[in-house]
Amino acid sequence: MLQVNNIEVIYSDVILVLKGLSLVVPKGQIVALLGSNGAGKSTTLKAISGLLKSEEGEVTDGEVLFEGEKINGKDPEEIVRRGIFQVMEGRRVFEDLTVEENLRCGAHTRKDNGVREDYDRVYGYFPPIRDRRKVLAGYLSGGEQQMLAIGRALMARPKLMLLDEPSLGLSPLLVREIFGIIREINEKEKTTILLVEQNAHVALSISSYGYIMENGKVVLDGETQVLASNEDVKEFYLGMTELGTRKSYRDTKHYRRRKRWLS
């Protein structure tokens, strides 16, 4: 469904962020994109969704193909109409609008008559926001705001959903709940999902394939079972040594030069 072919992204004409990045997201699958802060994960999503322009960024080489058609260079509104919706890092709900008004914003590109039914569909996935549908979004908890952000994306009936750090700032219990719902959405709605996460444990638990980024490029990829059993991934992303114990910061702070895939 989605192919990112050897793209290069530059900000402000001088700052090279992505360097020949390629990945594939098959239809109906959940694919995880993992990496540390500054690896280029969010920039990758913005290159797909067309949001680079607002930050003076540009895809200067390579191409992004969605259902066989090139979409890099197109406006974000057109990309949404084609079926791609990004849930931004930090939730980004409209705090001065109610829950229901936020959901209505997600459906603004639709021309069909099924919007009213989709409110009930979203509330079915996220019961906590049903009871608060007339409450201003700014008064919701962090977990409720994340539910609303994903629900707003569902209102667009996306073919491909881009999720940027949905676990950010949430308790472990809420993370498990929300990631369970993400898996359910994928299974029931057949929505394809590209998931950007630093929490490798939960990302690998619901995805079928994963990519690991460092310094603007993919350094490792494979089926999630293979990645989860890789010694480097266990040590540097799952926080486990070969003996099954937690690594300390003292042990891992110089990991970049020690990774086998970068040697």
C-alpha positions as CSV (number, residue, x, y, z in Angstrom):
1,M,0.0,0.0,0.0
2,L,2.7,2.5,1.0
3,Q,6.2,2.6,-0.4
4,V,8.9,5.0,0.7
5,N,11.7,4.7,-1.8
6,N,15.1,6.1,-0.9
7,I,13.9,9.5,0.2
8,E,16.1,12.4,1.4
9,V,14.6,15.2,3.5
10,I,16.2,18.6,4.0
11,Y,15.0,21.4,6.4
12,S,15.6,25.0,5.6
13,D,17.6,24.1,2.5
14,V,20.6,23.1,4.6
15,I,19.8,20.5,7.4
16,L,19.8,16.9,6.1
17,V,17.5,14.8,8.3
18,L,16.6,11.7,6.3
19,K,19.3,10.0,4.2
20,G,18.1,7.5,1.6
21,L,15.3,6.1,3.8
22,S,13.2,3.2,2.4
23,L,10.3,1.2,3.9
24,V,7.2,-0.6,2.9
25,V,3.8,-0.8,4.7
26,P,1.6,-3.7,3.3
27,K,-2.1,-3.3,3.2
28,G,-3.9,-4.3,6.3
29,Q,-0.7,-4.6,8.4
30,I,0.7,-2.8,11.5
31,V,4.3,-1.8,10.8
32,A,6.5,-0.3,13.6
33,L,9.1,2.4,13.1
34,L,11.4,2.4,16.1
35,G,14.4,4.5,17.1
36,S,15.7,6.9,19.7
37,N,15.0,10.7,19.9
38,G,16.3,12.5,16.8
39,A,16.5,9.4,14.6
40,G,14.0,10.9,12.1
41,K,10.9,9.0,12.9
42,S,8.5,11.9,13.1
43,T,10.1,13.5,10.0
44,T,9.4,10.2,8.1
45,L,5.7,10.5,9.0
46,K,5.5,14.2,8.0
47,A,7.2,13.3,4.6
48,I,4.3,10.8,4.0
49,S,1.5,13.1,5.2
50,G,2.7,16.2,3.5
51,L,3.3,18.2,6.7
52,L,6.9,19.0,6.0
53,K,6.0,22.2,4.2
54,S,4.8,23.8,7.4
55,E,8.2,23.3,8.9
56,E,10.3,24.4,5.9
57,G,11.1,20.8,5.1
58,E,11.1,19.1,1.7
59,V,11.6,15.7,0.2
60,T,14.5,16.5,-2.1
61,D,15.2,13.0,-3.5
62,G,13.3,9.7,-3.8
63,E,9.6,9.2,-3.8
64,V,6.6,8.3,-1.6
65,L,4.1,6.1,-3.3
66,F,0.6,5.4,-1.9
67,E,-1.5,2.8,-3.8
68,G,1.0,3.1,-6.7
69,E,0.8,6.9,-7.0
70,K,3.4,9.4,-6.1
71,I,2.2,11.7,-3.2
72,N,5.3,13.6,-2.1
73,G,4.9,17.2,-3.0
74,K,1.1,17.1,-2.7
75,D,-0.8,19.2,-0.2
76,P,-1.8,17.6,3.2
77,E,-5.5,18.1,2.4
78,E,-5.2,16.1,-0.8
79,I,-3.2,13.4,1.0
80,V,-6.0,13.1,3.7
81,R,-8.6,12.8,0.9
82,R,-6.6,9.9,-0.6
83,G,-6.9,8.1,2.7
84,I,-3.9,8.9,4.9
85,F,-4.4,10.5,8.3
86,Q,-1.6,11.3,10.8
87,V,-2.2,11.4,14.6
88,M,0.4,13.8,15.8
89,E,2.8,13.4,18.7
90,G,1.4,15.0,21.8
91,R,-2.2,14.4,20.8
92,R,-2.9,18.0,19.4
93,V,-6.6,18.0,20.1
94,F,-8.5,21.3,19.7
95,E,-8.8,22.2,23.4
96,D,-11.5,24.9,23.0
97,L,-13.8,22.5,21.1
98,T,-15.9,19.8,22.7
99,V,-15.1,16.1,22.2
100,E,-17.9,15.8,19.6
101,E,-16.7,18.9,17.7
102,N,-13.2,17.5,17.6
103,L,-14.6,14.3,16.1
104,R,-16.6,16.3,13.5
105,C,-13.3,18.0,12.4
106,G,-11.9,14.6,11.6
107,A,-14.7,14.0,9.1
108,H,-14.5,17.4,7.3
109,T,-13.1,15.9,4.1
110,R,-16.0,13.3,3.8
111,K,-18.9,13.7,1.4
112,D,-21.0,10.7,2.5
113,N,-23.9,10.5,4.9
114,G,-22.4,8.1,7.4
115,V,-20.8,10.6,9.8
116,R,-23.5,10.3,12.5
117,E,-23.1,6.5,12.6
118,D,-19.3,6.9,12.9
119,Y,-19.7,8.8,16.2
120,D,-21.1,5.6,17.7
121,R,-18.4,3.6,16.1
122,V,-15.7,5.8,17.7
123,Y,-17.4,5.7,21.1
124,G,-17.6,2.0,20.9
125,Y,-13.8,1.8,20.8
126,F,-13.4,4.6,23.4
127,P,-16.2,4.5,25.9
128,P,-14.6,7.0,28.3
129,I,-15.0,9.8,25.8
130,R,-18.7,9.0,25.1
131,D,-19.7,10.3,28.5
132,R,-17.7,13.4,28.0
133,R,-18.7,14.2,24.4
134,K,-20.0,17.7,25.4
135,V,-16.9,18.5,27.5
136,L,-14.2,20.8,26.1
137,A,-11.2,18.7,25.0
138,G,-8.8,20.7,27.1
139,Y,-10.4,19.3,30.2
140,L,-9.8,15.7,29.3
141,S,-7.1,13.6,30.9
142,G,-4.0,12.7,28.8
143,G,-5.3,9.3,28.1
144,E,-8.7,10.6,27.1
145,Q,-7.1,13.1,24.8
146,Q,-5.1,10.3,23.1
147,M,-8.3,8.4,22.7
148,L,-9.9,11.5,21.1
149,A,-7.0,12.0,18.8
150,I,-7.2,8.5,17.5
151,G,-11.0,8.7,17.3
152,R,-10.8,11.9,15.3
153,A,-8.6,10.0,12.8
154,L,-11.1,7.2,12.6
155,M,-13.8,9.7,11.6
156,A,-11.9,10.3,8.4
157,R,-12.2,6.6,7.6
158,P,-8.5,6.4,6.7
159,K,-7.0,3.6,4.7
160,L,-3.6,4.3,6.3
161,M,-3.2,5.7,9.8
162,L,0.1,7.2,10.9
163,L,0.5,7.1,14.7
164,D,3.3,9.2,16.2
165,E,4.2,8.2,19.8
166,P,0.8,7.3,21.1
167,S,2.3,6.1,24.4
168,L,3.9,9.4,25.1
169,G,3.1,10.7,28.7
170,L,0.7,7.8,29.5
171,S,0.7,5.4,32.4
172,P,1.6,1.8,31.6
173,L,-2.0,0.7,32.2
174,L,-3.3,3.3,29.7
175,V,-0.6,2.3,27.2
176,R,-1.7,-1.3,27.3
177,E,-5.4,-0.3,26.9
178,I,-4.8,2.1,24.0
179,F,-2.5,-0.3,22.2
180,G,-5.1,-3.0,22.6
181,I,-7.6,-0.7,20.9
182,I,-5.1,0.1,18.1
183,R,-4.8,-3.7,17.4
184,E,-8.6,-4.0,17.5
185,I,-9.0,-1.1,15.0
186,N,-6.6,-2.8,12.7
187,E,-8.4,-6.2,12.9
188,K,-12.0,-4.9,12.7
189,E,-11.6,-1.9,10.4
190,K,-8.8,-3.4,8.3
191,T,-7.0,0.0,8.7
192,T,-3.3,-0.2,7.8
193,I,-1.1,1.4,10.5
194,L,2.4,2.8,10.5
195,L,3.3,3.2,14.2
196,V,6.2,5.4,15.4
197,E,7.2,4.5,18.9
198,Q,10.1,4.7,21.4
199,N,8.4,2.0,23.5
200,A,9.7,-1.0,21.6
201,H,8.0,-3.5,23.9
202,V,4.4,-2.5,23.0
203,A,5.2,-1.6,19.4
204,L,6.6,-5.0,18.6
205,S,3.8,-6.7,20.5
206,I,1.1,-5.5,18.1
207,S,3.0,-5.1,14.8
208,S,3.9,-7.7,12.2
209,Y,7.1,-6.0,10.8
210,G,9.5,-3.4,12.2
211,Y,12.1,-0.9,11.1
212,I,14.8,0.6,13.3
213,M,16.1,4.0,12.5
214,E,19.4,5.7,13.5
215,N,20.6,9.1,12.2
216,G,18.0,9.5,9.5
217,K,18.2,6.0,7.9
218,V,17.0,2.5,8.5
219,V,19.7,0.3,10.0
220,L,17.7,-2.9,10.7
221,D,14.4,-4.3,9.7
222,G,12.5,-7.6,9.8
223,E,9.5,-9.5,11.2
224,T,8.8,-8.5,14.8
225,Q,9.5,-11.9,16.2
226,V,13.0,-11.8,14.6
227,L,13.6,-8.3,15.8
228,A,12.5,-9.1,19.3
229,S,15.0,-12.0,19.5
230,N,17.9,-10.0,18.0
231,E,20.5,-9.5,20.7
232,D,21.2,-5.9,19.7
233,V,17.5,-5.0,19.8
234,K,17.0,-6.7,23.2
235,E,20.0,-4.9,24.6
236,F,19.5,-1.4,23.2
237,Y,15.7,-1.1,22.7
238,L,14.2,-3.7,25.1
239,G,16.7,-3.0,27.8
240,M,17.8,-6.6,28.3
241,T,21.3,-8.2,28.2
242,E,22.0,-11.6,27.0
243,L,21.6,-12.8,30.6
244,G,18.1,-11.3,30.8
245,T,18.9,-8.5,33.2
246,R,18.3,-4.8,32.8
247,K,21.1,-2.8,31.3
248,S,22.2,0.2,33.2
249,Y,22.8,3.6,31.7
250,R,26.5,3.3,32.4
251,D,26.6,0.1,30.3
252,T,24.6,1.5,27.4
253,K,25.5,5.1,27.0
254,H,28.1,4.4,24.3
255,Y,25.9,2.0,22.4
256,R,26.1,3.7,19.1
257,R,29.7,2.7,18.4
258,R,29.1,-0.8,19.7
259,K,26.1,-1.8,17.7
260,R,26.9,-4.8,15.5
261,W,24.8,-3.3,12.6
262,L,26.8,-0.1,12.6
263,S,30.2,-1.9,12.9
